[in-house]
Amino acid sequence: MPADARRGVLVVDDDERFAVTLAAALARRGYVAHVAHDAAAALATARTKEPDAAVVDLKLGADDGLALIGPLRSAHPKMRIVVLTGYASIATAVKAIKLGADDYLAKPVTASAVVAVLERGARKEPAPDALAPLEPMSPRRLEWEHIQRVLAEHEGNISATARTLRMHRRTLQRKLSKRPIQS
């Protein structure tokens, strides 16, 4: 990327070490990287620095990264928005895309993968292979995806989700406290 074409990217993650490391890696690849650790700081930075792209963590401490997509999109309609998460599920990926995110990546992620997504041309829909697994999912992963979908339908309400799944609330909480099951 030529020096005069340096693009700005906003890295929004409550994990300060991860955010700074990713920003430094993006800067080495020719981006002007800005870091924010919560939704308020992200919006303030987006308004003043006007970045071309944003890499937003799904969970920002007390804030919800998905709730940040709309305001970022309103502030900069052409901004490329990528959602990152350590708790990836098909339900959250679909929700992020429906809310206006351009892409969705599961942590751990390399800076090269983030750059590849940022460099990809803007598209109206996710690539066909972006959400579809290459191999059939294991029964445990299918269960995880189903729980995430029902939880999203109940807007994060654990008790209502447990009742719908006919599962004890504590059992559901134990399942949710674990990392997503790999396919």
Short mmCIF file of the C-alpha atoms (twelve columns), coordinates in Angstrom:
data_MODEL
# 
_entry.id   MODEL 
# 
loop_
_atom_site.group_PDB 
_atom_site.id 
_atom_site.type_symbol 
_atom_site.label_atom_id 
_atom_site.label_alt_id 
_atom_site.label_comp_id 
_atom_site.label_asym_id 
_atom_site.label_seq_id 
_atom_site.Cartn_x 
_atom_site.Cartn_y 
_atom_site.Cartn_z 
_atom_site.pdbx_PDB_model_num 
ATOM 1   C CA . MET A 1   0.000   0.000   0.000  1 
ATOM 2   C CA . PRO A 2   1.562   3.341   -0.996 1 
ATOM 3   C CA . ALA A 3   2.328   5.798   1.789  1 
ATOM 4   C CA . ASP A 4   -0.147  8.342   0.426  1 
ATOM 5   C CA . ALA A 5   -2.945  5.752   0.464  1 
ATOM 6   C CA . ARG A 6   -2.682  4.832   4.131  1 
ATOM 7   C CA . ARG A 7   -6.073  3.800   5.422  1 
ATOM 8   C CA . GLY A 8   -7.324  4.290   8.947  1 
ATOM 9   C CA . VAL A 9   -8.635  1.419   11.028 1 
ATOM 10  C CA . LEU A 10  -10.258 1.571   14.453 1 
ATOM 11  C CA . VAL A 11  -9.549  -1.407  16.738 1 
ATOM 12  C CA . VAL A 12  -12.199 -1.719  19.465 1 
ATOM 13  C CA . ASP A 13  -11.486 -4.366  22.111 1 
ATOM 14  C CA . ASP A 14  -11.667 -4.317  25.906 1 
ATOM 15  C CA . ASP A 15  -8.567  -6.576  26.055 1 
ATOM 16  C CA . GLU A 16  -5.978  -3.790  25.996 1 
ATOM 17  C CA . ARG A 17  -3.049  -6.071  25.202 1 
ATOM 18  C CA . PHE A 18  -4.837  -7.648  22.230 1 
ATOM 19  C CA . ALA A 19  -6.033  -4.274  20.912 1 
ATOM 20  C CA . VAL A 20  -2.582  -2.680  21.087 1 
ATOM 21  C CA . THR A 21  -0.912  -5.740  19.548 1 
ATOM 22  C CA . LEU A 22  -3.396  -5.870  16.668 1 
ATOM 23  C CA . ALA A 23  -3.097  -2.106  16.108 1 
ATOM 24  C CA . ALA A 24  0.698   -2.378  15.976 1 
ATOM 25  C CA . ALA A 25  0.502   -5.285  13.513 1 
ATOM 26  C CA . LEU A 26  -1.898  -3.296  11.317 1 
ATOM 27  C CA . ALA A 27  0.397   -0.248  11.487 1 
ATOM 28  C CA . ARG A 28  3.315   -2.418  10.288 1 
ATOM 29  C CA . ARG A 29  1.140   -3.355  7.315  1 
ATOM 30  C CA . GLY A 30  0.524   0.254   6.331  1 
ATOM 31  C CA . TYR A 31  -2.628  1.158   8.257  1 
ATOM 32  C CA . VAL A 32  -3.100  4.131   10.557 1 
ATOM 33  C CA . ALA A 33  -4.471  2.292   13.586 1 
ATOM 34  C CA . HIS A 34  -6.509  3.834   16.407 1 
ATOM 35  C CA . VAL A 35  -7.474  1.940   19.565 1 
ATOM 36  C CA . ALA A 36  -10.564 2.175   21.764 1 
ATOM 37  C CA . HIS A 37  -11.518 -0.063  24.682 1 
ATOM 38  C CA . ASP A 38  -15.241 0.721   25.039 1 
ATOM 39  C CA . ALA A 39  -18.190 1.886   22.957 1 
ATOM 40  C CA . ALA A 40  -18.036 5.562   24.007 1 
ATOM 41  C CA . ALA A 41  -14.336 5.866   23.174 1 
ATOM 42  C CA . ALA A 42  -14.902 4.016   19.887 1 
ATOM 43  C CA . LEU A 43  -17.629 6.434   18.777 1 
ATOM 44  C CA . ALA A 44  -15.579 9.469   19.803 1 
ATOM 45  C CA . THR A 45  -12.545 8.161   17.903 1 
ATOM 46  C CA . ALA A 46  -14.658 7.288   14.857 1 
ATOM 47  C CA . ARG A 47  -16.045 10.830  14.750 1 
ATOM 48  C CA . THR A 48  -12.678 12.569  15.115 1 
ATOM 49  C CA . LYS A 49  -10.347 10.249  13.162 1 
ATOM 50  C CA . GLU A 50  -12.832 9.070   10.496 1 
ATOM 51  C CA . PRO A 51  -11.272 5.624   9.912  1 
ATOM 52  C CA . ASP A 52  -12.002 3.596   6.786  1 
ATOM 53  C CA . ALA A 53  -12.587 0.423   8.792  1 
ATOM 54  C CA . ALA A 54  -13.362 -0.815  12.292 1 
ATOM 55  C CA . VAL A 55  -12.491 -4.118  13.932 1 
ATOM 56  C CA . VAL A 56  -14.950 -4.516  16.832 1 
ATOM 57  C CA . ASP A 57  -14.932 -7.159  19.567 1 
ATOM 58  C CA . LEU A 58  -18.327 -8.745  20.221 1 
ATOM 59  C CA . LYS A 59  -18.023 -8.343  23.999 1 
ATOM 60  C CA . LEU A 60  -16.636 -5.033  25.234 1 
ATOM 61  C CA . GLY A 61  -16.789 -5.489  28.976 1 
ATOM 62  C CA . ALA A 62  -20.131 -3.946  29.944 1 
ATOM 63  C CA . ASP A 63  -20.801 -2.878  26.336 1 
ATOM 64  C CA . ASP A 64  -22.085 -4.967  23.447 1 
ATOM 65  C CA . GLY A 65  -20.032 -4.799  20.265 1 
ATOM 66  C CA . LEU A 66  -23.103 -5.554  18.158 1 
ATOM 67  C CA . ALA A 67  -24.807 -2.435  19.508 1 
ATOM 68  C CA . LEU A 68  -21.843 -0.420  18.211 1 
ATOM 69  C CA . ILE A 69  -22.355 -1.467  14.579 1 
ATOM 70  C CA . GLY A 70  -25.342 0.830   13.936 1 
ATOM 71  C CA . PRO A 71  -23.788 4.028   15.324 1 
ATOM 72  C CA . LEU A 72  -20.512 3.345   13.494 1 
ATOM 73  C CA . ARG A 73  -22.406 2.687   10.250 1 
ATOM 74  C CA . SER A 74  -24.427 5.909   10.767 1 
ATOM 75  C CA . ALA A 75  -21.277 7.940   11.384 1 
ATOM 76  C CA . HIS A 76  -19.477 6.502   8.341  1 
ATOM 77  C CA . PRO A 77  -21.748 4.624   5.902  1 
ATOM 78  C CA . LYS A 78  -18.823 3.335   3.804  1 
ATOM 79  C CA . MET A 79  -16.799 2.120   6.801  1 
ATOM 80  C CA . ARG A 80  -15.858 -1.558  6.626  1 
ATOM 81  C CA . ILE A 81  -16.886 -3.183  9.933  1 
ATOM 82  C CA . VAL A 82  -15.442 -6.502  11.064 1 
ATOM 83  C CA . VAL A 83  -16.701 -8.196  14.239 1 
ATOM 84  C CA . LEU A 84  -14.250 -10.338 16.236 1 
ATOM 85  C CA . THR A 85  -15.232 -12.746 18.983 1 
ATOM 86  C CA . GLY A 86  -13.840 -15.491 21.158 1 
ATOM 87  C CA . TYR A 87  -17.371 -16.912 21.465 1 
ATOM 88  C CA . ALA A 88  -18.258 -17.444 17.828 1 
ATOM 89  C CA . SER A 89  -21.598 -18.926 16.889 1 
ATOM 90  C CA . ILE A 90  -23.683 -18.960 13.764 1 
ATOM 91  C CA . ALA A 91  -26.424 -17.021 15.569 1 
ATOM 92  C CA . THR A 92  -24.119 -14.127 16.483 1 
ATOM 93  C CA . ALA A 93  -22.513 -14.156 13.033 1 
ATOM 94  C CA . VAL A 94  -25.896 -13.863 11.351 1 
ATOM 95  C CA . LYS A 95  -26.985 -11.145 13.784 1 
ATOM 96  C CA . ALA A 96  -23.766 -9.164  13.196 1 
ATOM 97  C CA . ILE A 97  -24.199 -9.325  9.421  1 
ATOM 98  C CA . LYS A 98  -27.892 -8.356  9.675  1 
ATOM 99  C CA . LEU A 99  -26.954 -5.353  11.836 1 
ATOM 100 C CA . GLY A 100 -24.546 -4.152  9.152  1 
ATOM 101 C CA . ALA A 101 -21.170 -5.760  9.814  1 
ATOM 102 C CA . ASP A 102 -19.222 -6.619  6.685  1 
ATOM 103 C CA . ASP A 103 -17.464 -9.626  8.168  1 
ATOM 104 C CA . TYR A 104 -17.152 -11.796 11.266 1 
ATOM 105 C CA . LEU A 105 -14.013 -13.516 12.539 1 
ATOM 106 C CA . ALA A 106 -13.500 -15.906 15.426 1 
ATOM 107 C CA . LYS A 107 -10.578 -15.440 17.828 1 
ATOM 108 C CA . PRO A 108 -7.824  -16.387 17.921 1 
ATOM 109 C CA . VAL A 109 -7.143  -14.505 14.718 1 
ATOM 110 C CA . THR A 110 -3.941  -13.414 13.038 1 
ATOM 111 C CA . ALA A 111 -3.246  -9.904  11.835 1 
ATOM 112 C CA . SER A 112 -2.872  -11.358 8.326  1 
ATOM 113 C CA . ALA A 113 -6.435  -12.711 8.498  1 
ATOM 114 C CA . VAL A 114 -7.742  -9.322  9.648  1 
ATOM 115 C CA . VAL A 115 -5.856  -7.558  6.830  1 
ATOM 116 C CA . ALA A 116 -7.240  -10.045 4.290  1 
ATOM 117 C CA . VAL A 117 -10.779 -9.263  5.448  1 
ATOM 118 C CA . LEU A 118 -10.137 -5.507  5.464  1 
ATOM 119 C CA . GLU A 119 -8.709  -5.671  1.939  1 
ATOM 120 C CA . ARG A 120 -11.630 -7.665  0.595  1 
ATOM 121 C CA . GLY A 121 -13.938 -5.484  -1.480 1 
ATOM 122 C CA . ALA A 122 -17.189 -4.334  0.087  1 
ATOM 123 C CA . ARG A 123 -20.003 -6.768  -0.556 1 
ATOM 124 C CA . LYS A 124 -23.683 -6.780  0.220  1 
ATOM 125 C CA . GLU A 125 -23.818 -10.339 1.575  1 
ATOM 126 C CA . PRO A 126 -21.251 -12.531 3.302  1 
ATOM 127 C CA . ALA A 127 -19.317 -14.901 1.092  1 
ATOM 128 C CA . PRO A 128 -21.175 -18.214 0.746  1 
ATOM 129 C CA . ASP A 129 -18.473 -20.004 2.701  1 
ATOM 130 C CA . ALA A 130 -18.251 -17.350 5.441  1 
ATOM 131 C CA . LEU A 131 -20.914 -18.913 7.654  1 
ATOM 132 C CA . ALA A 132 -21.147 -22.471 6.354  1 
ATOM 133 C CA . PRO A 133 -18.791 -25.020 7.907  1 
ATOM 134 C CA . LEU A 134 -16.698 -27.117 5.558  1 
ATOM 135 C CA . GLU A 135 -17.294 -30.280 7.564  1 
ATOM 136 C CA . PRO A 136 -20.469 -31.448 9.292  1 
ATOM 137 C CA . MET A 137 -20.703 -30.144 12.841 1 
ATOM 138 C CA . SER A 138 -20.358 -32.488 15.777 1 
ATOM 139 C CA . PRO A 139 -23.457 -33.067 17.939 1 
ATOM 140 C CA . ARG A 140 -21.872 -30.990 20.736 1 
ATOM 141 C CA . ARG A 141 -21.244 -28.093 18.347 1 
ATOM 142 C CA . LEU A 142 -24.817 -28.355 17.029 1 
ATOM 143 C CA . GLU A 143 -26.062 -28.148 20.618 1 
ATOM 144 C CA . TRP A 144 -23.890 -25.050 21.207 1 
ATOM 145 C CA . GLU A 145 -25.261 -23.379 18.061 1 
ATOM 146 C CA . HIS A 146 -28.850 -24.193 19.046 1 
ATOM 147 C CA . ILE A 147 -28.346 -22.775 22.546 1 
ATOM 148 C CA . GLN A 148 -26.834 -19.595 21.069 1 
ATOM 149 C CA . ARG A 149 -29.770 -19.192 18.658 1 
ATOM 150 C CA . VAL A 150 -32.361 -19.628 21.421 1 
ATOM 151 C CA . LEU A 151 -30.400 -17.300 23.719 1 
ATOM 152 C CA . ALA A 152 -30.372 -14.649 20.975 1 
ATOM 153 C CA . GLU A 153 -34.138 -15.093 20.486 1 
ATOM 154 C CA . HIS A 154 -34.613 -14.365 24.200 1 
ATOM 155 C CA . GLU A 155 -32.244 -11.368 24.066 1 
ATOM 156 C CA . GLY A 156 -29.723 -12.962 26.430 1 
ATOM 157 C CA . ASN A 157 -32.264 -13.898 29.139 1 
ATOM 158 C CA . ILE A 158 -30.822 -17.074 30.698 1 
ATOM 159 C CA . SER A 159 -33.984 -18.054 32.592 1 
ATOM 160 C CA . ALA A 160 -36.253 -17.731 29.542 1 
ATOM 161 C CA . THR A 161 -33.741 -19.624 27.415 1 
ATOM 162 C CA . ALA A 162 -33.509 -22.420 29.984 1 
ATOM 163 C CA . ARG A 163 -37.306 -22.712 30.107 1 
ATOM 164 C CA . THR A 164 -37.534 -22.865 26.306 1 
ATOM 165 C CA . LEU A 165 -34.801 -25.509 26.134 1 
ATOM 166 C CA . ARG A 166 -36.385 -27.384 29.071 1 
ATOM 167 C CA . MET A 167 -33.045 -27.273 30.813 1 
ATOM 168 C CA . HIS A 168 -32.125 -26.328 34.364 1 
ATOM 169 C CA . ARG A 169 -30.825 -22.758 34.517 1 
ATOM 170 C CA . ARG A 170 -27.561 -23.799 36.219 1 
ATOM 171 C CA . THR A 171 -26.914 -26.428 33.570 1 
ATOM 172 C CA . LEU A 172 -27.399 -23.803 30.888 1 
ATOM 173 C CA . GLN A 173 -25.080 -21.398 32.694 1 
ATOM 174 C CA . ARG A 174 -22.376 -24.094 32.879 1 
ATOM 175 C CA . LYS A 175 -22.715 -24.764 29.157 1 
ATOM 176 C CA . LEU A 176 -22.512 -21.050 28.372 1 
ATOM 177 C CA . SER A 177 -19.437 -20.494 30.542 1 
ATOM 178 C CA . LYS A 178 -17.430 -22.886 28.364 1 
ATOM 179 C CA . ARG A 179 -15.768 -21.882 25.120 1 
ATOM 180 C CA . PRO A 180 -17.591 -22.854 21.928 1 
ATOM 181 C CA . ILE A 181 -17.190 -26.476 20.952 1 
ATOM 182 C CA . GLN A 182 -14.995 -26.925 17.884 1 
ATOM 183 C CA . SER A 183 -16.644 -28.618 14.928 1 
# 
